[in-house]
Amino acid sequence: MKPPQAPVASPEPSAPAGLRVLVIDDGAHRADLLRDELARQGHEVVGVIEQATLIHDCVLRLQPDVVIVDAESPTRDTLENLATLSAKMPRPVVVFAEDEDRGTMRRAIQAGVSAYVVADLQAQRLAPVLHVAIARFEQDLALRTELSHAQAQLASRKLVDKAKGILMREQGLDEDQAYQRLRKLAMDRGEPIAQVARRVIDAHELLRG
């Protein structure tokens, strides 16, 4: 019999190669260390900034794949600007910080931070942290897209239901007839049925004065 083989440890996950990274030096002053380690791992630091108000413009101009914030404790300005970034131009955001306060962590996550790492910035941790941050960002983005789609569908159904009610009252149609009327109008005009429903509602409200 062959002797049992020792289990082989799985390699730590690594971030995709060739990432474009924007570094925000929020008071920790370790940008050079980050730049060197990111370059060693095959990534490119496209910019280093110290003013939180420049985040939006730099992301728009430099188009980074990931944003890294290096801070003793992320400032209010930084978190507010990250929240704006998350709403308008979402990117995976990693925060390396010394602040262990749960309130600060919660505010960072609410601002769109994908990974908040407390403790010394260690080179060997950078790749797995980036990997996890990107994976979480992609998952969150998919959920946000799904939620937005569901909300749009709900809004469309409400418009169609309201327009059906108008046609039923004004033209003496039953529900199915009212829906078929809207559907035919949409097909004839090559428009989404929700858009036709909105036209019916607007016309009805205009006539009512």
Protein Blocks (a to p, Z undefined) as FASTA:
>chain_A
ZZdddddddddddddehiacddddehjopmmmmmmmmmmnopacfbdcfbfklmmmmmmm
nopabdcdddfbdcfklmmmmmmmmmmmgcddddddfblcfklmmmmmmnopabdcedjd
dfklmmmmmmmmmmmmmmmmmmmmmmmmmmmmmmmmmmmmmmmmmmmmmnopafklmmmm
mmmmmmmnopafklmmmmmmmmmmmmnZZ
